[in-house]
């Protein structure tokens, strides 16, 4: 893109996918206007059209190399396979699939260029903001769901508890795909939100939604346990003194459960800090917009000079996670002491 002169124009709008197939899927679903993929991938996807082909010489050639492993248990079979790959029959198979044929005599000359390294502190700042926003956004639903599951008995309670915990057991990438199917600009709900000026995919809001979805189950479980540790007799005493249910909740139940609720918030914050799978599918990997610590580390692992800054992100991630877990342990201990002391009294 630099050699063709378009990179400065589009750099602010580029969404980096984890792989070519992911980028192709975004374009095929209409979430992205265009994508850069291999010609062979575009050829097998009927929902896209090739709009532009980068000219030869504008980029290093994309080649696939083959060799016999030094420790191959059956080197003769590997040699036979390589011999077949050099045959004209194999060449026809490759051409039919869209691959070109590079003669061995051409060698494997590698072109070098600049290596772009992402700003580590931008990723740290975004991770903190996303985790904090997800924790704050999840406060009301977590408290309500935790209280309902702890204090109410009704038909479908087990179903509700199961639905709440589903993101905890689903692979994060699957969770991200479900979110993209529901909130993508081509989905009814996502299209409606986009019309209101609140698009979800490839935005900071999308990263927050992904972090909230995967962290909410831990939030609800902790809040539910906090309410279950509060002795219902305190609420009954408040009722006998003429307090209605809502004032009783606000002045008795909630304060007693508050340390446990805080522990749940800290645990959800820590989970949001480490979120990767759902975020990369729903929000993409955009420098300065959705690239959190996990995404930045993933990007740096693919960079030849990534180790120069990757330890900054690792250190920041470990430090933030340890602080969050220490806060969770302290609040949980305070909750146990508070409830135990009141029961003893």
Phi, psi and omega in degrees: 000326176295319183291333179269356174084009183261348186300314180300334182281325188252356188303324182287346183251003185284131174250118182272122178269161178289336180200172183294320182296324176295317178297319179297321180294320178300316180292317182298327180276353180084010179282331177239145183289327181202163179212157177255113183223172174288148180302323181294326178288319180295330184291333184262002180250107184287350183269001181235161175233145178282116182263334185202141177241124179294131183292153177299134181099346179276354183201160175299143180295141178270111184233154175243124182254154179224144180203159176275130179293143181298328182254028180297129180291334180228072184298332181293325177292321178295320178295322178297319179295318178296322178297320177295319180297335179275352185281163179291331177297314179295322180299320177295321178297317180295317180296322179296331179272358177102003180271144173275172182241119182256116179299147181297330183293341182287346179074191182228051181300131182252131177269144180242157179200195181289146177249119181272130178246129180291157179284114183294324183287334173296319178293321178296315180298316180295320179299316180296316181295316180296314180296318179294315180297319179295321180293316179294319180293331181274356185299305183296308179297326180292317179294316181295312180295320179297319180292317179299314182289335181271330190246343186248146172240124183204163177292130181093006180298318179296323179295316179299315179298321180294316180298320180297324185273353183305313180299342180286331184254342178286145171302135183305327179295322177295318176301317178297321179295319178297316179298319179295324179292329181272323189249001177296159184292345178264352176275151182305311181293314180296321178295321179296318178294322179295322178295329178280359181085021180235066178291145183259309184298142173062035178228166175298326176296322177297318177297322179293318179298317179298315180294321178296318183296316182281338181267340184300319179304316178296323178300310183294318180299316180294318179293320178300315178296324179296316179291328180290336178280347179279122181295122180300342181295331176298319178293321180295322177297319179297321179295319181293339178271007175095004178281133177282166186306314183294311175300326177297316178297316185289327187254346182238297187294309184297313179300322180292326181272354188301317178300320178292324176295318177298321177298320177296321179296319180294321179294319177295323177299316180295321179294321180293328179299324184264007184292136180227301191302308181293326181292316184293332179280315185276318187254348180075191184231079187251122180302127177078000182232309181229001182280100178274184183301314182299318180290323179294319178298317178300319179294318182291330178297336180266002182258137180301330182249022185296329183295345180295330182236354186294329181289337174297315180291320179298315179297317179296319180295314180296317181297312180296319181293318179295319178298318179295318181290324175297319176297320178299315181295319180295316180292322178296319179295320178296321178298315180295319180293320182296312181291319179296320179294319180292323178293321179295320179296000000 
